[in-house]
Structures are given as structure tokens and as C-alpha cells.
């Protein structure tokens, strides 16, 4: 059976899922995405990645500001879809929309629910030092990521994964999981799993204020911060009262007892070794204000920072 599907998504994370549906036997009858937004120095209106893909394949695109008014609800209902697939769309779906398709609305969420409900599951998983995350396909209801779970796929978080790398892995995993779950939706063979509310953890939106490094923390915790905030907002500290952004780093085991946290112990070809509350953090890719990111060794070559206290 070929499903008639409405797809709703906006950012790059959603693209793999849309492309997988377009390449499948199913019909994407309409795409919903956020209105075009100003972007770049010229602040020209820019289409979402999802809109661009839809246009390339001749799929009708709709960009309502809200789905709560009756005209928008009626329009979507009249599309007579079997299913609505939602991936990082960004608008709240009222009950009338959730109930409109034959098989309702399903969502691809970038975590193993109920851990990391909310806006920033990828960054929060890395920042918290989780060993794994994954994808959950859930049946949507009126709550925030509270629907019954239809399928879960685990993804290990490697020691070198930053948010962009993990984002790309989960985007592809989500597309695969979507195609895997559709036959079971059609034949209604799924056994939805209710989320255990005692295990809920919320993935609050990332703020720039969180990017400042506290060198009193363990090196492993700061390393998680660096990786979670790459590519945005990028972990940072102060060097001579100027912001030094930390793009890449690694933990080095070492005795730091009695040393002042934030002190540059060694600055050489391998990078910049900084004292933390436990062990050493070696900075390997950094950025000064108004400059491009550079190897930490290049910064060392341009100035003497040994024994300087960062922060």
C-alpha cells in the first residue's frame, strides 16, 4: 500500500527523511515548512532547506505562520492524507490537525525518549556526557514529545562526535527508521510503548550564556561542553580580556593538585594545555576575535601564553 503523506519540517535535520520518502513508493502530497526568514548580511529572505528540496521535486509547499486558524486546518484536512510526518517543524499542531490523517501524525525525535524531550536533544546528550542517544519515532499527541513510542534506534556517541557530526548521523538514522516503521503503520501491527514519565529529562534550548567555560570543572566535563557547542554557540574563555573560542580540544590525564584552574601549563606544537578542576584540557583548535579558527599551535607561535590564566 502506498501512503499519501504530508511532510512537515524546516531545518537541515529534516532533509534526509523527506528525501527518503520522495524516493520511496509513497506519495508526498504536500510539504509544510516555516515561512522564509531573513538571513546573511543582506538580511534577504531565505527558504528553508525543506522548501528547497520540495521545489526541486515539484511538491506543493505551504508556509503558514500558524496552524491554529480554521482556514489552515480545513486546507490540511482537505489534502486527504493517510499520514503526516513531522520532523523539527517548529509549529504546534492542534488536535484537529493531529486527528486529520487516517493514521494520525508521527514525529522523528533526535533522542531515545523520554530522555531529552524538547528543543536541543543532540547538544544536551553530548553536554551531559551520555554514552549513547538515538532516534524515536512516536505517535504525536498534544503534549511536547509525550506521544507513544513506535520505534527506537540507538546511536552511540563517540569521543570525537560534536553536535554537527551527531546531527548528521541522527538525520540519516531517522530517515532509515521512518521507512522501517511505515509498513507496520499500514498493517497496524505496532505495539505503541507509553513513555515512563519518571524518566523524563528535558532538553532546554541552548543559550550563549552556557558557552563560557568554568575551568574549575573537570576536563571531561569541559570537553563535553566544547563538543556540544560546536558549531554553535562555541565554548569560550577569556585570554587577556578578549574572547577566545574553543572549537576543538582533548582531555589529557595529569596531576593538577595545587594548581590554579585555567592556568596554561604547556603551550607548544601539540596545543595549549590548561589546568582544570581535574586533569588537563588540551586546546587544539581556537579562534581569536575577528580571526578565523586556527590550530592552537599557530596561536602559540604568535605569542607567549605559558602561565597565563584563562577566564
Helices and strands as residue ranges (DSSP letters): E 4-9, G 12-14, H 15-22, E 27-32, E 37-39, E 44-46, H 49-56, E 61-62, H 70-77, E 83-87, H 95-98, E 105-109, E 115-118, H 121-127, E 132-139, E 149-156, H 163-186, G 197-199, E 201-203, G 208-211, H 219-228, E 235-239, E 242-252, E 264-268, E 271-275, E 280-288, E 294-295, H 296-302
